[in-house]
Amino acid sequence: MYSITIILFLLLILAMIAYSLLRKKQIIDEPPNRFAASLFIFLLFFSICFVIAVPSILLYITVLGVNFLFGETITYDSFFSLISFSLLVSVIVVFWSPVLLFIGKGLAYLLKLPVWLTYALEWVSSWIVLHLSIKYVLYLNLMNVSIGDSGILILSFFVSFIFIEIDLVYSRMKQRKQSLDT
């Protein structure tokens, strides 16, 4: 429970820092009063929370699905320990994913790779980030969650596969919409 509160507090601080940077770079104008500034900070906070919550919920559901399909490969003490584990893994993945995505897209553009190879590289990089994040969170031993070695591989495979499929579906919908508009 403490880890969830600490993560929410850190996300609120991150939203305040983002607001300060946006004001300093003059991307946003002077708000009419402090209440409007506070509301904008809370909007940034809830946006960041949403970005963290979606992968966390997906990881939680995947853990339950892996346990259902492969037996009790992932054991946990309580609902909150599993949610804390999912939340911490999601924070680490959301932090490192844009860095790897930037590197992967840059390499694909520079090397003129085909689209299918770009998606394969994205999947491999997302799998590596997720796998190492899960191992790191388990190494920290903050929550009462234990996963066997095969469970880490299975869990990271399924979650990264689901994320790539969501990305593919979104890209196809975007292409279809563009073709209908022209």
BALOBA-1460 file (C-alpha; in Angstrom, 3 decimals):
// residues 182
<rec num="1" residu="m" x="0.000" y="0.000" z="0.000"/>
<rec num="2" residu="y" x="2.880" y="2.337" z="0.773"/>
<rec num="3" residu="s" x="4.402" y="1.799" z="-2.644"/>
<rec num="4" residu="i" x="1.175" y="2.882" z="-4.365"/>
<rec num="5" residu="t" x="1.035" y="6.048" z="-2.259"/>
<rec num="6" residu="i" x="4.701" y="6.823" z="-2.915"/>
<rec num="7" residu="i" x="4.293" y="6.285" z="-6.666"/>
<rec num="8" residu="l" x="1.243" y="8.575" z="-6.748"/>
<rec num="9" residu="f" x="3.155" y="11.225" z="-4.804"/>
<rec num="10" residu="l" x="6.112" y="10.956" z="-7.195"/>
<rec num="11" residu="l" x="3.773" y="11.262" z="-10.185"/>
<rec num="12" residu="l" x="2.278" y="14.424" z="-8.674"/>
<rec num="13" residu="i" x="5.778" y="15.858" z="-8.249"/>
<rec num="14" residu="l" x="6.540" y="14.880" z="-11.854"/>
<rec num="15" residu="a" x="3.399" y="16.729" z="-12.987"/>
<rec num="16" residu="m" x="4.503" y="19.841" z="-11.086"/>
<rec num="17" residu="i" x="7.963" y="19.654" z="-12.665"/>
<rec num="18" residu="a" x="6.418" y="19.211" z="-16.118"/>
<rec num="19" residu="y" x="4.182" y="22.235" z="-15.518"/>
<rec num="20" residu="s" x="7.177" y="24.302" z="-14.413"/>
<rec num="21" residu="l" x="9.151" y="23.295" z="-17.500"/>
<rec num="22" residu="l" x="6.213" y="24.083" z="-19.784"/>
<rec num="23" residu="r" x="5.883" y="27.518" z="-18.195"/>
<rec num="24" residu="k" x="9.627" y="28.175" z="-18.334"/>
<rec num="25" residu="k" x="9.823" y="27.241" z="-22.026"/>
<rec num="26" residu="q" x="6.713" y="29.425" z="-22.609"/>
<rec num="27" residu="i" x="4.784" y="26.557" z="-24.193"/>
<rec num="28" residu="i" x="1.809" y="27.444" z="-22.025"/>
<rec num="29" residu="d" x="0.743" y="30.974" z="-21.136"/>
<rec num="30" residu="e" x="0.325" y="32.565" z="-17.754"/>
<rec num="31" residu="p" x="-2.811" y="31.100" z="-16.144"/>
<rec num="32" residu="p" x="-5.467" y="33.589" z="-15.049"/>
<rec num="33" residu="n" x="-5.147" y="32.526" z="-11.406"/>
<rec num="34" residu="r" x="-3.623" y="29.902" z="-9.115"/>
<rec num="35" residu="f" x="-6.741" y="27.737" z="-9.271"/>
<rec num="36" residu="a" x="-6.370" y="27.332" z="-13.047"/>
<rec num="37" residu="a" x="-2.683" y="26.474" z="-12.613"/>
<rec num="38" residu="s" x="-3.583" y="23.882" z="-9.975"/>
<rec num="39" residu="l" x="-6.196" y="22.356" z="-12.247"/>
<rec num="40" residu="f" x="-3.674" y="22.111" z="-15.072"/>
<rec num="41" residu="i" x="-1.180" y="20.387" z="-12.756"/>
<rec num="42" residu="f" x="-3.884" y="17.901" z="-11.738"/>
<rec num="43" residu="l" x="-4.734" y="17.352" z="-15.407"/>
<rec num="44" residu="l" x="-1.086" y="16.497" z="-16.061"/>
<rec num="45" residu="f" x="-1.097" y="14.253" z="-12.978"/>
<rec num="46" residu="f" x="-4.170" y="12.320" z="-14.104"/>
<rec num="47" residu="s" x="-2.760" y="12.010" z="-17.624"/>
<rec num="48" residu="i" x="0.462" y="10.530" z="-16.292"/>
<rec num="49" residu="c" x="-1.531" y="8.246" z="-13.985"/>
<rec num="50" residu="f" x="-3.590" y="7.035" z="-16.949"/>
<rec num="51" residu="v" x="-0.421" y="6.290" z="-18.933"/>
<rec num="52" residu="i" x="0.873" y="4.241" z="-15.993"/>
<rec num="53" residu="a" x="-2.469" y="2.602" z="-15.125"/>
<rec num="54" residu="v" x="-3.182" y="1.054" z="-18.523"/>
<rec num="55" residu="p" x="-0.008" y="-1.086" z="-18.656"/>
<rec num="56" residu="s" x="-0.401" y="-1.876" z="-14.968"/>
<rec num="57" residu="i" x="-3.934" y="-3.187" z="-15.459"/>
<rec num="58" residu="l" x="-2.843" y="-5.113" z="-18.547"/>
<rec num="59" residu="l" x="0.028" y="-6.682" z="-16.594"/>
<rec num="60" residu="y" x="-2.318" y="-7.579" z="-13.727"/>
<rec num="61" residu="i" x="-4.796" y="-9.264" z="-16.081"/>
<rec num="62" residu="t" x="-1.970" y="-11.100" z="-17.845"/>
<rec num="63" residu="v" x="-0.643" y="-12.383" z="-14.503"/>
<rec num="64" residu="l" x="-4.085" y="-13.788" z="-13.724"/>
<rec num="65" residu="g" x="-4.269" y="-15.328" z="-17.208"/>
<rec num="66" residu="v" x="-0.811" y="-16.912" z="-16.928"/>
<rec num="67" residu="n" x="-1.769" y="-18.388" z="-13.562"/>
<rec num="68" residu="f" x="-4.976" y="-19.744" z="-15.082"/>
<rec num="69" residu="l" x="-3.272" y="-21.269" z="-18.130"/>
<rec num="70" residu="f" x="0.006" y="-22.539" z="-16.649"/>
<rec num="71" residu="g" x="-0.873" y="-23.204" z="-13.024"/>
<rec num="72" residu="e" x="0.421" y="-21.263" z="-10.058"/>
<rec num="73" residu="t" x="3.648" y="-20.014" z="-11.660"/>
<rec num="74" residu="i" x="3.177" y="-16.565" z="-10.106"/>
<rec num="75" residu="t" x="2.427" y="-16.467" z="-6.399"/>
<rec num="76" residu="y" x="1.496" y="-13.389" z="-4.423"/>
<rec num="77" residu="d" x="0.372" y="-12.590" z="-0.914"/>
<rec num="78" residu="s" x="-2.510" y="-10.247" z="-1.529"/>
<rec num="79" residu="f" x="-4.285" y="-8.179" z="-4.115"/>
<rec num="80" residu="f" x="-2.300" y="-5.077" z="-3.120"/>
<rec num="81" residu="s" x="1.061" y="-6.807" z="-3.471"/>
<rec num="82" residu="l" x="0.189" y="-7.864" z="-7.031"/>
<rec num="83" residu="i" x="-1.120" y="-4.383" z="-7.877"/>
<rec num="84" residu="s" x="2.033" y="-2.816" z="-6.383"/>
<rec num="85" residu="f" x="4.180" y="-5.200" z="-8.410"/>
<rec num="86" residu="s" x="2.277" y="-4.374" z="-11.615"/>
<rec num="87" residu="l" x="2.465" y="-0.658" z="-10.890"/>
<rec num="88" residu="l" x="6.199" y="-0.646" z="-10.228"/>
<rec num="89" residu="v" x="6.959" y="-2.722" z="-13.335"/>
<rec num="90" residu="s" x="4.747" y="-0.385" z="-15.399"/>
<rec num="91" residu="v" x="6.537" y="2.715" z="-14.110"/>
<rec num="92" residu="i" x="9.911" y="1.273" z="-15.095"/>
<rec num="93" residu="v" x="8.654" y="0.121" z="-18.501"/>
<rec num="94" residu="v" x="6.941" y="3.444" z="-19.269"/>
<rec num="95" residu="f" x="10.157" y="5.269" z="-18.353"/>
<rec num="96" residu="w" x="12.459" y="3.152" z="-20.575"/>
<rec num="97" residu="s" x="10.120" y="2.404" z="-23.501"/>
<rec num="98" residu="p" x="10.285" y="5.867" z="-25.141"/>
<rec num="99" residu="v" x="14.079" y="5.744" z="-25.045"/>
<rec num="100" residu="l" x="14.190" y="2.377" z="-26.792"/>
<rec num="101" residu="l" x="11.402" y="3.369" z="-29.171"/>
<rec num="102" residu="f" x="13.363" y="6.472" z="-30.179"/>
<rec num="103" residu="i" x="16.510" y="4.408" z="-30.751"/>
<rec num="104" residu="g" x="14.617" y="1.685" z="-32.637"/>
<rec num="105" residu="k" x="12.707" y="4.087" z="-34.885"/>
<rec num="106" residu="g" x="15.891" y="6.045" z="-35.561"/>
<rec num="107" residu="l" x="17.791" y="2.911" z="-36.556"/>
<rec num="108" residu="a" x="14.913" y="1.735" z="-38.730"/>
<rec num="109" residu="y" x="14.824" y="5.095" z="-40.493"/>
<rec num="110" residu="l" x="18.595" y="5.294" z="-40.964"/>
<rec num="111" residu="l" x="18.958" y="1.709" z="-42.160"/>
<rec num="112" residu="k" x="15.767" y="1.848" z="-44.293"/>
<rec num="113" residu="l" x="14.444" y="-1.356" z="-42.742"/>
<rec num="114" residu="p" x="11.173" y="-2.867" z="-43.957"/>
<rec num="115" residu="v" x="8.075" y="-2.352" z="-41.819"/>
<rec num="116" residu="w" x="7.856" y="-5.973" z="-40.669"/>
<rec num="117" residu="l" x="11.456" y="-5.885" z="-39.425"/>
<rec num="118" residu="t" x="10.757" y="-2.624" z="-37.598"/>
<rec num="119" residu="y" x="7.819" y="-4.262" z="-35.787"/>
<rec num="120" residu="a" x="9.983" y="-7.265" z="-34.956"/>
<rec num="121" residu="l" x="12.671" y="-4.999" z="-33.484"/>
<rec num="122" residu="e" x="10.035" y="-3.112" z="-31.481"/>
<rec num="123" residu="w" x="8.695" y="-6.383" z="-30.106"/>
<rec num="124" residu="v" x="12.163" y="-7.609" z="-29.135"/>
<rec num="125" residu="s" x="13.041" y="-4.327" z="-27.448"/>
<rec num="126" residu="s" x="9.718" y="-4.212" z="-25.566"/>
<rec num="127" residu="w" x="10.191" y="-7.813" z="-24.482"/>
<rec num="128" residu="i" x="13.720" y="-7.084" z="-23.227"/>
<rec num="129" residu="v" x="12.582" y="-3.994" z="-21.285"/>
<rec num="130" residu="l" x="9.658" y="-5.843" z="-19.736"/>
<rec num="131" residu="h" x="11.703" y="-8.917" z="-18.893"/>
<rec num="132" residu="l" x="14.473" y="-6.915" z="-17.239"/>
<rec num="133" residu="s" x="11.943" y="-4.709" z="-15.400"/>
<rec num="134" residu="i" x="10.196" y="-7.745" z="-13.950"/>
<rec num="135" residu="k" x="13.529" y="-9.241" z="-12.889"/>
<rec num="136" residu="y" x="14.590" y="-5.936" z="-11.324"/>
<rec num="137" residu="v" x="11.369" y="-5.519" z="-9.342"/>
<rec num="138" residu="l" x="11.618" y="-9.116" z="-8.129"/>
<rec num="139" residu="y" x="15.266" y="-8.493" z="-7.190"/>
<rec num="140" residu="l" x="14.245" y="-5.480" z="-5.092"/>
<rec num="141" residu="n" x="11.988" y="-7.825" z="-3.098"/>
<rec num="142" residu="l" x="9.641" y="-5.007" z="-2.025"/>
<rec num="143" residu="m" x="6.430" y="-6.955" z="-2.599"/>
<rec num="144" residu="n" x="5.477" y="-10.497" z="-1.688"/>
<rec num="145" residu="v" x="5.398" y="-11.693" z="-5.290"/>
<rec num="146" residu="s" x="7.447" y="-14.610" z="-6.545"/>
<rec num="147" residu="i" x="7.768" y="-15.824" z="-10.102"/>
<rec num="148" residu="g" x="9.758" y="-18.757" z="-11.377"/>
<rec num="149" residu="d" x="12.221" y="-18.307" z="-14.248"/>
<rec num="150" residu="s" x="9.831" y="-19.810" z="-16.777"/>
<rec num="151" residu="g" x="7.049" y="-17.615" z="-15.374"/>
<rec num="152" residu="i" x="9.063" y="-14.469" z="-16.066"/>
<rec num="153" residu="l" x="9.638" y="-15.549" z="-19.657"/>
<rec num="154" residu="i" x="5.987" y="-16.449" z="-20.185"/>
<rec num="155" residu="l" x="4.688" y="-13.269" z="-18.550"/>
<rec num="156" residu="s" x="7.038" y="-10.937" z="-20.417"/>
<rec num="157" residu="f" x="6.296" y="-12.730" z="-23.707"/>
<rec num="158" residu="f" x="2.521" y="-12.417" z="-23.350"/>
<rec num="159" residu="v" x="2.537" y="-8.783" z="-22.203"/>
<rec num="160" residu="s" x="4.931" y="-7.624" z="-24.933"/>
<rec num="161" residu="f" x="2.940" y="-9.581" z="-27.517"/>
<rec num="162" residu="i" x="-0.289" y="-7.884" z="-26.379"/>
<rec num="163" residu="f" x="1.333" y="-4.419" z="-26.545"/>
<rec num="164" residu="i" x="2.651" y="-5.000" z="-30.066"/>
<rec num="165" residu="e" x="-0.736" y="-6.288" z="-31.192"/>
<rec num="166" residu="i" x="-2.438" y="-3.198" z="-29.774"/>
<rec num="167" residu="d" x="0.106" y="-1.049" z="-31.634"/>
<rec num="168" residu="l" x="-0.498" y="-2.962" z="-34.883"/>
<rec num="169" residu="v" x="-4.277" y="-2.641" z="-34.590"/>
<rec num="170" residu="y" x="-3.975" y="1.086" z="-33.861"/>
<rec num="171" residu="s" x="-1.624" y="1.576" z="-36.838"/>
<rec num="172" residu="r" x="-3.973" y="-0.300" z="-39.156"/>
<rec num="173" residu="m" x="-6.966" y="1.712" z="-37.967"/>
<rec num="174" residu="k" x="-5.009" y="4.920" z="-38.531"/>
<rec num="175" residu="q" x="-4.000" y="3.820" z="-42.066"/>
<rec num="176" residu="r" x="-7.576" y="2.823" z="-42.864"/>
<rec num="177" residu="k" x="-8.868" y="6.189" z="-41.657"/>
<rec num="178" residu="q" x="-6.261" y="8.016" z="-43.766"/>
<rec num="179" residu="s" x="-7.181" y="6.012" z="-46.861"/>
<rec num="180" residu="l" x="-10.890" y="6.781" z="-46.319"/>
<rec num="181" residu="d" x="-10.172" y="10.499" z="-45.906"/>
<rec num="182" residu="t" x="-8.331" y="10.756" z="-49.236"/>
